[in-house]
Amino acid sequence: MRLLLTSAGVKNASIHNALVGLLAKPIADSNALCIPTAGYGHPQGTPAGAWRFITGNASTPMCELGWKSLGVLELTALPSIDEERWVDWVREADVLLVNGGDALYLCHWMRQSGLADLLPSLRETVWVGLSAGSMVMTPRIGEDFVGWKPPTGEDTALGVVDFSIFPHLDHELLPENTTTDAERWAATIAGPAYAIDDETAIRVIDGGVDVVSEGHWRLFNR
């Protein structure tokens, strides 16, 4: 699977170009599924927020980029659907667009639905994460970002990549997301960790990692 892990979606030309490169074809020729699930687990999440994400009326460009087709994959519904049906839906998609919200809630439903188990077989699929949709791929999110608590009580996520992510760095509406806060958060993470602003994304191809940015970011190595 190819990953484009963003803080706030496809916010600039550099991230847009990185997405097209991962798809290896135009967006207009690509079939997408969007996953709104994480938003329902966040204390500030609302049905209106899910609607804005799906319809492209949020400030985090994902679904409105001009896809050939766009469908909604709600992970909480998948356990009640025959696996043969929804697995084909996922395999036929070129890209999964994964909304922000609560990373541990998203992780829980990725496991419960079976999507997490399917990921290793999706060799050519592109995963575009937005905030929590990016953090879910990391080993840990850190206590600062724990909202919804899983049955284990831990802050562990899927561990598809070997680094953690602090999103929305120095965002004007998030006074708790300063560089100083990121440094303190990183000190609690036993491994490499990136702090990225909303103009930045992390691209992962076959284990290779690089940063695509028109903003600012930090890498903390532990």
VOZA-451064 format. One record per residue (C-alpha): residue number from 0; x, y, z. Coordinates in Angstrom, 3 decimals, m for minus. Last residue first. Example, Ala and Ser with C-alpha at 12.3 -4.5 7.8 and 13.67 -1.06 7.14 Angstrom:
! VOZA-451064
<k: 1&X: 13.670&Y: m1.060&Z: 7.140>
<k: 0&X: 12.300&Y: m4.500&Z: 7.800>
This chain:
! VOZA-451064
<k: 221&X: 14.345&Y: 8.934&Z: 19.801>
<k: 220&X: 14.420&Y: 10.906&Z: 16.571>
<k: 219&X: 12.188&Y: 13.984&Z: 16.346>
<k: 218&X: 11.426&Y: 15.159&Z: 12.829>
<k: 217&X: 9.980&Y: 18.641&Z: 12.506>
<k: 216&X: 7.606&Y: 20.296&Z: 10.032>
<k: 215&X: 6.965&Y: 23.504&Z: 8.173>
<k: 214&X: 4.872&Y: 24.650&Z: 5.222>
<k: 213&X: 4.966&Y: 23.909&Z: 1.505>
<k: 212&X: 5.730&Y: 20.296&Z: 2.291>
<k: 211&X: 6.204&Y: 16.789&Z: 0.968>
<k: 210&X: 8.182&Y: 14.657&Z: 3.416>
<k: 209&X: 9.883&Y: 11.392&Z: 2.538>
<k: 208&X: 9.635&Y: 7.776&Z: 3.668>
<k: 207&X: 10.670&Y: 4.574&Z: 1.906>
<k: 206&X: 8.933&Y: 1.456&Z: 3.212>
<k: 205&X: 7.633&Y: 0.440&Z: m0.190>
<k: 204&X: 6.318&Y: 3.971&Z: m0.793>
<k: 203&X: 5.511&Y: 6.290&Z: 2.118>
<k: 202&X: 4.744&Y: 9.983&Z: 1.623>
<k: 201&X: 4.432&Y: 12.295&Z: 4.638>
<k: 200&X: 2.311&Y: 15.408&Z: 4.151>
<k: 199&X: 2.707&Y: 19.114&Z: 4.929>
<k: 198&X: 0.676&Y: 22.305&Z: 4.444>
<k: 197&X: m1.453&Y: 21.600&Z: 7.532>
<k: 196&X: 1.571&Y: 21.472&Z: 9.812>
<k: 195&X: 3.626&Y: 18.398&Z: 10.598>
<k: 194&X: 5.285&Y: 17.048&Z: 13.753>
<k: 193&X: 7.063&Y: 13.812&Z: 12.902>
<k: 192&X: 8.066&Y: 11.101&Z: 15.350>
<k: 191&X: 10.855&Y: 8.535&Z: 15.505>
<k: 190&X: 10.633&Y: 6.009&Z: 18.326>
<k: 189&X: 9.634&Y: 5.598&Z: 21.961>
<k: 188&X: 7.167&Y: 8.492&Z: 22.032>
<k: 187&X: 6.988&Y: 10.420&Z: 25.314>
<k: 186&X: 9.674&Y: 12.934&Z: 24.311>
<k: 185&X: 7.747&Y: 13.523&Z: 21.095>
<k: 184&X: 4.805&Y: 14.961&Z: 23.054>
<k: 183&X: 7.060&Y: 17.499&Z: 24.841>
<k: 182&X: 8.601&Y: 18.555&Z: 21.524>
<k: 181&X: 5.162&Y: 18.800&Z: 19.921>
<k: 180&X: 3.904&Y: 21.001&Z: 22.761>
<k: 179&X: 6.890&Y: 23.302&Z: 22.274>
<k: 178&X: 6.180&Y: 23.412&Z: 18.549>
<k: 177&X: 2.667&Y: 24.532&Z: 19.368>
<k: 176&X: m0.395&Y: 22.300&Z: 19.156>
<k: 175&X: m2.185&Y: 23.232&Z: 22.403>
<k: 174&X: m3.149&Y: 26.649&Z: 21.028>
<k: 173&X: m5.197&Y: 24.952&Z: 18.296>
<k: 172&X: m7.002&Y: 27.603&Z: 16.238>
<k: 171&X: m3.797&Y: 29.209&Z: 14.906>
<k: 170&X: m2.310&Y: 25.831&Z: 13.996>
<k: 169&X: 1.302&Y: 25.574&Z: 15.182>
<k: 168&X: 1.553&Y: 21.911&Z: 14.094>
<k: 167&X: m1.776&Y: 20.549&Z: 12.874>
<k: 166&X: m0.668&Y: 16.906&Z: 13.175>
<k: 165&X: 1.713&Y: 15.111&Z: 15.587>
<k: 164&X: 2.614&Y: 11.863&Z: 13.826>
<k: 163&X: 4.344&Y: 8.661&Z: 14.992>
<k: 162&X: 6.974&Y: 6.620&Z: 13.167>
<k: 161&X: 7.411&Y: 2.940&Z: 12.272>
<k: 160&X: 4.707&Y: 2.694&Z: 9.608>
<k: 159&X: 1.917&Y: 0.096&Z: 9.472>
<k: 158&X: 1.898&Y: 0.224&Z: 13.270>
<k: 157&X: m1.881&Y: m0.141&Z: 13.580>
<k: 156&X: m2.487&Y: 2.127&Z: 16.590>
<k: 155&X: m1.328&Y: 1.952&Z: 20.198>
<k: 154&X: m2.566&Y: 4.455&Z: 22.777>
<k: 153&X: m3.523&Y: 1.800&Z: 25.339>
<k: 152&X: m6.693&Y: 1.306&Z: 27.381>
<k: 151&X: m7.030&Y: m2.205&Z: 25.955>
<k: 150&X: m10.796&Y: m1.772&Z: 25.481>
<k: 149&X: m10.152&Y: 1.306&Z: 23.332>
<k: 148&X: m10.389&Y: 4.817&Z: 24.788>
<k: 147&X: m11.986&Y: 7.636&Z: 22.804>
<k: 146&X: m9.896&Y: 10.744&Z: 23.429>
<k: 145&X: m6.183&Y: 9.915&Z: 23.380>
<k: 144&X: m4.255&Y: 12.564&Z: 21.462>
<k: 143&X: m1.999&Y: 13.847&Z: 24.232>
<k: 142&X: m1.415&Y: 10.269&Z: 25.411>
<k: 141&X: 0.737&Y: 9.480&Z: 22.374>
<k: 140&X: m0.447&Y: 8.311&Z: 18.937>
<k: 139&X: 1.441&Y: 5.039&Z: 18.895>
<k: 138&X: 2.635&Y: 2.563&Z: 16.226>
<k: 137&X: 1.486&Y: 4.720&Z: 13.292>
<k: 136&X: m1.119&Y: 4.013&Z: 10.582>
<k: 135&X: m3.962&Y: 5.418&Z: 12.682>
<k: 134&X: m2.146&Y: 8.766&Z: 12.786>
<k: 133&X: m2.863&Y: 9.397&Z: 9.096>
<k: 132&X: m6.646&Y: 9.052&Z: 9.235>
<k: 131&X: m6.437&Y: 10.823&Z: 12.590>
<k: 130&X: m5.051&Y: 13.869&Z: 10.698>
<k: 129&X: m6.281&Y: 13.277&Z: 7.127>
<k: 128&X: m5.054&Y: 10.048&Z: 5.570>
<k: 127&X: m4.699&Y: 9.247&Z: 1.900>
<k: 126&X: m4.213&Y: 5.511&Z: 1.366>
<k: 125&X: m3.278&Y: 4.537&Z: m2.183>
<k: 124&X: m4.012&Y: 1.014&Z: m3.390>
<k: 123&X: m1.411&Y: m0.844&Z: m5.442>
<k: 122&X: m0.354&Y: m3.445&Z: m2.879>
<k: 121&X: m3.704&Y: m3.870&Z: m1.160>
<k: 120&X: m2.870&Y: m7.320&Z: 0.254>
<k: 119&X: m1.233&Y: m5.928&Z: 3.411>
<k: 118&X: m4.343&Y: m3.782&Z: 4.113>
<k: 117&X: m6.920&Y: m6.595&Z: 4.338>
<k: 116&X: m6.307&Y: m7.395&Z: 8.005>
<k: 115&X: m6.888&Y: m3.747&Z: 8.934>
<k: 114&X: m10.117&Y: m3.726&Z: 6.931>
<k: 113&X: m11.536&Y: m6.604&Z: 8.971>
<k: 112&X: m14.418&Y: m4.578&Z: 10.379>
<k: 111&X: m13.369&Y: m4.934&Z: 14.012>
<k: 110&X: m9.750&Y: m4.064&Z: 13.238>
<k: 109&X: m10.512&Y: m0.969&Z: 11.186>
<k: 108&X: m13.198&Y: m0.175&Z: 13.728>
<k: 107&X: m10.744&Y: m0.070&Z: 16.625>
<k: 106&X: m8.179&Y: 1.902&Z: 14.622>
<k: 105&X: m10.789&Y: 4.530&Z: 13.739>
<k: 104&X: m11.765&Y: 4.886&Z: 17.396>
<k: 103&X: m8.068&Y: 5.102&Z: 18.253>
<k: 102&X: m7.457&Y: 7.839&Z: 15.669>
<k: 101&X: m10.355&Y: 10.069&Z: 16.699>
<k: 100&X: m11.439&Y: 12.571&Z: 14.064>
<k: 99&X: m9.871&Y: 12.828&Z: 10.636>
<k: 98&X: m11.226&Y: 11.379&Z: 7.415>
<k: 97&X: m9.709&Y: 8.606&Z: 5.339>
<k: 96&X: m9.667&Y: 8.809&Z: 1.549>
<k: 95&X: m9.025&Y: 5.303&Z: 0.181>
<k: 94&X: m7.596&Y: 5.234&Z: m3.341>
<k: 93&X: m7.672&Y: 3.115&Z: m6.482>
<k: 92&X: m10.850&Y: 1.328&Z: m5.449>
<k: 91&X: m11.731&Y: m2.087&Z: m6.881>
<k: 90&X: m10.105&Y: m3.927&Z: m3.978>
<k: 89&X: m12.181&Y: m1.968&Z: m1.479>
<k: 88&X: m15.524&Y: m2.699&Z: m3.131>
<k: 87&X: m14.508&Y: m6.334&Z: m3.593>
<k: 86&X: m13.833&Y: m6.626&Z: 0.124>
<k: 85&X: m17.270&Y: m5.122&Z: 0.783>
<k: 84&X: m19.283&Y: m7.829&Z: m0.912>
<k: 83&X: m17.376&Y: m11.002&Z: m0.068>
<k: 82&X: m17.272&Y: m9.899&Z: 3.567>
<k: 81&X: m21.031&Y: m10.236&Z: 3.877>
<k: 80&X: m22.299&Y: m7.107&Z: 5.605>
<k: 79&X: m23.083&Y: m6.657&Z: 9.319>
<k: 78&X: m19.405&Y: m6.361&Z: 10.314>
<k: 77&X: m19.020&Y: m3.676&Z: 7.597>
<k: 76&X: m21.424&Y: m1.089&Z: 8.997>
<k: 75&X: m19.013&Y: 0.423&Z: 11.545>
<k: 74&X: m16.472&Y: 0.834&Z: 8.749>
<k: 73&X: m18.529&Y: 3.286&Z: 6.700>
<k: 72&X: m17.211&Y: 3.131&Z: 3.125>
<k: 71&X: m18.619&Y: 6.026&Z: 1.096>
<k: 70&X: m18.239&Y: 6.102&Z: m2.687>
<k: 69&X: m16.559&Y: 8.403&Z: m5.175>
<k: 68&X: m16.147&Y: 7.860&Z: m8.903>
<k: 67&X: m13.883&Y: 9.356&Z: m11.556>
<k: 66&X: m12.491&Y: 11.610&Z: m8.819>
<k: 65&X: m12.544&Y: 15.393&Z: m9.208>
<k: 64&X: m10.698&Y: 16.661&Z: m6.120>
<k: 63&X: m13.795&Y: 17.220&Z: m3.981>
<k: 62&X: m13.386&Y: 14.173&Z: m1.728>
<k: 61&X: m10.087&Y: 15.169&Z: m0.168>
<k: 60&X: m9.601&Y: 18.886&Z: 0.455>
<k: 59&X: m9.584&Y: 19.734&Z: 4.189>
<k: 58&X: m11.536&Y: 22.961&Z: 4.681>
<k: 57&X: m14.817&Y: 21.038&Z: 4.644>
<k: 56&X: m17.515&Y: 21.270&Z: 1.977>
<k: 55&X: m16.206&Y: 18.398&Z: m0.114>
<k: 54&X: m19.431&Y: 16.411&Z: 0.025>
<k: 53&X: m18.042&Y: 13.538&Z: 2.069>
<k: 52&X: m16.104&Y: 15.728&Z: 4.493>
<k: 51&X: m18.920&Y: 18.250&Z: 4.963>
<k: 50&X: m21.440&Y: 15.435&Z: 5.527>
<k: 49&X: m19.224&Y: 13.813&Z: 8.165>
<k: 48&X: m18.929&Y: 17.152&Z: 9.936>
<k: 47&X: m22.695&Y: 17.623&Z: 9.803>
<k: 46&X: m23.159&Y: 14.234&Z: 11.464>
<k: 45&X: m21.043&Y: 15.608&Z: 14.317>
<k: 44&X: m17.527&Y: 15.124&Z: 15.723>
<k: 43&X: m16.400&Y: 17.373&Z: 18.567>
<k: 42&X: m15.946&Y: 14.511&Z: 21.046>
<k: 41&X: m14.195&Y: 12.470&Z: 18.312>
<k: 40&X: m15.434&Y: 8.930&Z: 17.677>
<k: 39&X: m17.897&Y: 9.847&Z: 14.935>
<k: 38&X: m15.219&Y: 11.643&Z: 12.924>
<k: 37&X: m13.054&Y: 8.542&Z: 12.691>
<k: 36&X: m15.651&Y: 6.731&Z: 10.536>
<k: 35&X: m15.756&Y: 9.050&Z: 7.496>
<k: 34&X: m14.054&Y: 6.618&Z: 5.065>
<k: 33&X: m14.011&Y: 7.805&Z: 1.464>
<k: 32&X: m13.795&Y: 5.397&Z: m1.449>
<k: 31&X: m12.127&Y: 6.561&Z: m4.636>
<k: 30&X: m11.971&Y: 5.502&Z: m8.283>
<k: 29&X: m9.243&Y: 7.109&Z: m10.384>
<k: 28&X: m9.355&Y: 8.362&Z: m13.984>
<k: 27&X: m10.128&Y: 11.985&Z: m13.064>
<k: 26&X: m7.359&Y: 11.798&Z: m10.446>
<k: 25&X: m4.906&Y: 11.280&Z: m13.288>
<k: 24&X: m2.702&Y: 8.186&Z: m13.329>
<k: 23&X: 0.254&Y: 6.820&Z: m11.367>
<k: 22&X: m1.891&Y: 6.991&Z: m8.212>
<k: 21&X: 1.171&Y: 7.722&Z: m6.097>
<k: 20&X: 2.335&Y: 10.404&Z: m8.537>
<k: 19&X: m1.108&Y: 11.984&Z: m8.589>
<k: 18&X: m1.032&Y: 12.161&Z: m4.801>
<k: 17&X: 2.437&Y: 13.711&Z: m4.753>
<k: 16&X: 1.281&Y: 16.325&Z: m7.250>
<k: 15&X: m1.628&Y: 17.258&Z: m4.976>
<k: 14&X: 0.695&Y: 17.438&Z: m1.970>
<k: 13&X: 2.959&Y: 19.849&Z: m3.839>
<k: 12&X: 0.038&Y: 21.841&Z: m5.254>
<k: 11&X: m1.448&Y: 22.620&Z: m1.856>
<k: 10&X: m3.949&Y: 21.530&Z: 0.786>
<k: 9&X: m4.558&Y: 17.895&Z: m0.127>
<k: 8&X: m5.874&Y: 16.916&Z: 3.293>
<k: 7&X: m5.347&Y: 18.504&Z: 6.672>
<k: 6&X: m2.455&Y: 16.824&Z: 8.482>
<k: 5&X: m1.518&Y: 14.495&Z: 5.671>
<k: 4&X: m0.289&Y: 10.919&Z: 5.401>
<k: 3&X: 0.043&Y: 9.893&Z: 1.772>
<k: 2&X: 0.546&Y: 6.138&Z: 1.840>
<k: 1&X: 1.157&Y: 3.525&Z: m0.817>
<k: 0&X: 0.000&Y: 0.000&Z: 0.000>
